[in-house]
Amino acid sequence: MYFGIASFSGRIVIGRLGDCKYFISSHHVVQIGFLTMAVSCLLLPSTRGYTAFVVFSVVYGFCEGAVGSQMNLLFLTTVSPKLRAAAFGYATCFISFTMMTGLTVAGLFVHSFLCLFVCLFILTRLAAKYV
């Protein structure tokens, strides 16, 4: 319930701020939102108690709403008007594929290496090599 309320409010607040193009950049909102979501996911195993889990749900939900509202704007404004339909289709296809396989691959890495540190080290080296 907290996640849904925070996501809804994040979409409205950041969506309204995103309308002011001189005030806030969609690129920065998406990057900060993804960074905050990643940090909150890394801190999730250390939570103890219901209050910490509620704080995680609110922070993650707000950032998910902010990223969700600005991501579509990025898809539709970074390409020419003639290619907007294709850009939106390709982007949603790739995002859904990574969302579908991401947790499975991460779980496979953690269970095969039996250590989260080794898994994170390998994934960051792969990301640094190919990005």
C-alpha positions in Angstrom: 0.0 0.0 0.0 2.8 2.4 0.8 4.6 1.6 -2.4 1.5 2.4 -4.5 0.8 5.7 -2.7 4.5 6.7 -3.0 4.6 5.7 -6.7 1.4 7.6 -7.4 2.7 10.7 -5.7 6.1 10.5 -7.3 4.5 10.4 -10.8 2.4 13.4 -10.0 5.1 15.5 -8.3 8.0 14.8 -10.6 5.7 14.9 -13.7 4.6 18.4 -12.8 8.2 19.4 -12.1 9.2 17.8 -15.4 6.8 20.2 -17.2 9.1 23.0 -16.3 12.0 22.3 -18.7 14.2 25.0 -17.2 13.8 23.8 -13.6 14.6 20.1 -13.9 16.0 17.8 -16.5 14.4 14.4 -17.4 17.9 12.9 -17.8 18.9 13.9 -14.3 15.6 12.7 -12.8 16.0 9.3 -14.3 19.6 8.9 -13.3 19.0 10.0 -9.7 15.9 7.8 -9.5 17.7 4.7 -10.7 20.6 5.5 -8.3 18.4 5.9 -5.3 16.5 2.7 -6.2 19.7 0.8 -6.5 21.0 2.1 -3.2 17.8 1.3 -1.4 17.8 -2.2 -2.8 21.3 -2.7 -1.6 20.3 -1.5 1.9 17.2 -3.6 2.0 18.8 -6.7 3.5 20.0 -4.7 6.5 16.5 -3.5 7.4 15.2 -4.6 10.8 11.5 -4.1 11.7 8.4 -2.9 10.0 9.3 0.8 10.0 12.5 0.3 8.0 10.5 -1.7 5.5 7.9 1.1 5.2 10.7 3.6 4.6 12.1 1.4 1.9 8.7 1.0 0.2 8.1 4.8 0.3 11.6 5.7 -1.1 11.6 3.0 -3.7 8.0 3.7 -4.8 8.6 7.4 -5.1 11.7 6.9 -7.2 9.9 4.3 -9.3 7.1 6.7 -10.0 9.6 9.5 -10.8 11.5 7.3 -13.2 8.3 6.0 -14.8 6.9 9.4 -15.5 10.1 10.8 -17.0 11.2 7.7 -18.9 8.4 8.0 -21.4 9.2 11.6 -21.9 12.8 10.6 -22.7 11.7 8.0 -25.2 9.5 10.5 -27.0 11.7 13.6 -27.0 15.2 12.2 -27.8 14.3 11.0 -31.3 12.8 12.8 -34.3 9.0 12.9 -34.5 9.0 10.4 -37.3 10.7 7.7 -35.2 8.8 8.2 -31.9 6.5 5.2 -32.3 9.5 2.9 -33.0 11.5 4.4 -30.2 8.7 3.9 -27.7 8.1 0.3 -28.9 11.8 -0.7 -28.8 12.3 1.0 -25.4 9.4 -0.8 -23.7 10.5 -4.1 -25.3 14.0 -3.8 -23.9 12.9 -2.6 -20.5 10.4 -5.4 -20.1 13.0 -8.0 -21.1 15.5 -6.7 -18.5 12.8 -6.5 -15.9 11.8 -10.1 -16.6 15.3 -11.6 -16.6 17.2 -9.3 -14.2 16.2 -10.9 -11.0 16.6 -14.4 -12.3 20.1 -13.7 -13.5 21.0 -11.9 -10.3 19.7 -14.9 -8.2 21.7 -17.3 -10.4 24.9 -15.3 -9.9 24.4 -15.2 -6.1 23.6 -18.9 -5.8 26.4 -20.0 -8.0 29.1 -18.0 -6.3 27.6 -18.3 -2.8 28.9 -14.8 -2.0 27.3 -11.5 -2.7 30.6 -9.6 -2.8 32.0 -11.9 -5.6 28.8 -11.5 -7.5 28.8 -7.7 -7.3 32.5 -7.5 -8.2 31.9 -9.6 -11.4 28.8 -7.7 -12.4 30.5 -4.3 -11.9 33.5 -5.4 -13.9 31.2 -6.6 -16.8 29.3 -3.3 -16.7 32.5 -1.3 -16.7 33.8 -3.3 -19.7 30.7 -3.0 -21.9 29.4 0.4 -21.0 
